[in-house]
Amino acid sequence: MSDREERIEARLRERLKPSFMQLLNESHLHVGHAGAATGLGHFSLLIESQQFANLSMLERHRLVYDALGDLMFTDIHALKIQARSKP
């Protein structure tokens, strides 16, 4: 796991206390894409947290973006999110 992935996961664990999280670095699928030229990563996130209970998809995504904060500008170019509440 890269330092970038460790920073992202640590921030999400600290802020959202997920019961399950899977972060996949999909940057290799975007080689040649204009966004890839910046060096920032393309990621796919599956995250489950009690904090998402009774929230809309948009509200869940906002929680993820808020948790990541500055990493959205320094480490991440694109982020695909699946945010679920713990049943």
Secondary structure in CASP SS format (residue, H / E / C, confidence):
PFRMAT SS
TARGET T0000
AUTHOR 0000-0000-0000
METHOD secondary structure of the structure
MODEL  1
M C 1.00
S C 1.00
D H 1.00
R H 1.00
E H 1.00
E H 1.00
R H 1.00
I H 1.00
E H 1.00
A H 1.00
R H 1.00
L H 1.00
R H 1.00
E H 1.00
R H 1.00
L H 1.00
K C 1.00
P C 1.00
S C 1.00
F E 1.00
M E 1.00
Q E 1.00
L E 1.00
L E 1.00
N E 1.00
E C 1.00
S H 1.00
H H 1.00
L H 1.00
H H 1.00
V C 1.00
G C 1.00
H C 1.00
A H 1.00
G H 1.00
A H 1.00
A H 1.00
T H 1.00
G C 1.00
L C 1.00
G E 1.00
H E 1.00
F E 1.00
S E 1.00
L E 1.00
L E 1.00
I E 1.00
E E 1.00
S C 1.00
Q H 1.00
Q H 1.00
F H 1.00
A C 1.00
N C 1.00
L C 1.00
S C 1.00
M H 1.00
L H 1.00
E H 1.00
R H 1.00
H H 1.00
R H 1.00
L H 1.00
V H 1.00
Y H 1.00
D H 1.00
A H 1.00
L H 1.00
G C 1.00
D C 1.00
L H 1.00
M H 1.00
F H 1.00
T H 1.00
D C 1.00
I E 1.00
H E 1.00
A E 1.00
L E 1.00
K E 1.00
I E 1.00
Q E 1.00
A E 1.00
R E 1.00
S C 1.00
K C 1.00
P C 1.00
END
